[in-house]
């Protein structure tokens, strides 16, 4: 699967009230309409560092891939405490606890980063996660 999907699956199973396809999505942020609610969380793959080869007992092995995934929480501008609490839960669920096919997952922030309001007045918070995978 893709790194954003893998992160979303960890969050889905983390007991944070996030359900994939209901209030948890992969890919870019989408407008609150149809099946996408205003209060939603998005996992977005942003690329990451270039692959690096490494040696294992002197033999060349597959490369290490370092994808970067941003988790963005969107909620009402009146409920900052709710988004912050969810963001802290996201960090706790992912930092040091990589998806099953990854070696590591590290948060770049200690707290959710405020991004301000979107066009609908919903407040956004984000967190970036560096993943490491051996392929």
C-alpha positions in Angstrom: 0.0 0.0 0.0 1.0 3.7 0.1 2.5 5.4 3.2 -0.6 7.6 3.7 -2.9 4.6 3.6 -0.6 2.7 6.0 -0.6 5.6 8.5 -4.4 5.9 8.1 -4.8 2.2 9.0 -2.8 2.7 12.2 -5.0 5.7 13.2 -8.2 3.8 12.3 -7.1 1.1 14.8 -5.8 3.4 17.5 -9.1 4.0 19.3 -9.1 7.8 18.5 -12.6 7.8 17.1 -11.3 7.9 13.5 -12.9 5.6 11.0 -11.4 5.2 7.5 -13.7 6.5 4.8 -16.0 8.2 7.4 -13.9 10.9 9.1 -10.4 9.7 8.1 -9.2 10.0 4.5 -6.0 9.7 2.5 -4.9 12.2 -0.1 -5.4 15.9 -0.3 -7.9 17.8 1.9 -11.3 17.7 0.3 -14.2 20.1 0.9 -16.8 19.3 3.5 -19.5 17.9 1.2 -21.2 14.6 0.4 -19.4 11.8 2.3 -16.6 14.1 3.7 -17.7 15.8 6.9 -16.4 19.2 8.2 -14.6 17.5 11.1 -12.2 15.2 9.3 -8.6 13.9 9.4 -6.5 13.6 6.3 -3.3 11.6 5.8 -1.3 13.1 2.9 1.9 11.5 1.5 4.5 14.3 0.8 7.4 12.4 -0.7 10.2 12.3 1.8 13.9 11.9 1.6 15.6 10.1 -1.3 16.2 6.4 -1.0 19.6 5.4 0.5 21.4 2.1 0.0 23.1 0.4 3.0 25.5 -2.5 3.6 24.5 -5.5 5.7 27.6 -7.6 6.7 29.4 -6.2 3.7 26.7 -7.2 1.2 24.7 -4.6 -0.6 21.0 -4.9 0.4 17.8 -3.1 -0.7 17.5 0.6 -0.1 15.9 2.4 2.8 13.0 4.6 1.8 11.9 7.5 4.0 8.4 8.7 3.1 6.9 11.7 4.8 3.2 11.7 5.8 1.4 14.8 7.0 -1.7 14.2 9.1 -4.1 17.2 9.0 -7.1 17.6 11.4 -9.9 19.8 10.4 -12.6 20.8 12.9 -14.8 23.7 13.9 -13.0 26.9 14.8 -14.8 26.8 18.2 -13.4 23.4 19.2 -9.7 24.0 19.3 -9.3 21.8 22.4 -11.0 18.9 20.6 -8.5 19.1 17.6 -5.5 19.5 19.9 -6.6 16.5 22.0 -7.0 14.4 18.8 -3.7 15.7 17.5 -1.9 14.7 20.6 -3.5 11.2 20.3 -2.3 11.0 16.7 1.2 11.7 17.8 1.0 9.2 20.6 -0.4 6.5 18.3 2.3 7.0 15.6 5.5 8.2 17.2 7.8 5.2 17.8 5.0 2.9 16.6 5.4 2.4 12.9 2.9 0.6 10.6 3.6 -3.1 10.5 5.8 -3.1 7.3 7.9 -0.1 8.4 11.1 0.1 10.5 10.3 3.4 12.3 7.9 6.3 12.5 9.0 9.6 14.1 6.9 12.7 14.7 8.6 16.0 13.6 6.5 17.9 16.2 5.9 17.5 19.9 2.4 19.1 19.6 0.0 19.6 16.7 0.9 22.7 14.6 -1.9 25.2 14.0 -2.4 26.0 10.3 -5.2 28.6 10.8 -8.7 28.5 9.3 -9.7 27.2 5.9 -12.2 28.9 3.6 -15.2 27.5 5.6 -13.9 28.8 8.9 -12.8 25.4 10.1 -9.5 25.3 12.0 -6.7 23.1 10.8 -3.9 21.4 12.8 -1.1 19.3 11.3 1.7 16.9 12.2 4.5 15.4 10.0 5.8 11.9 10.4 9.0 10.5 9.0 8.6 6.8 8.2 11.5 4.4 7.3 11.0 1.3 5.2 13.4 -1.4 3.9 12.7 -2.4 0.4 
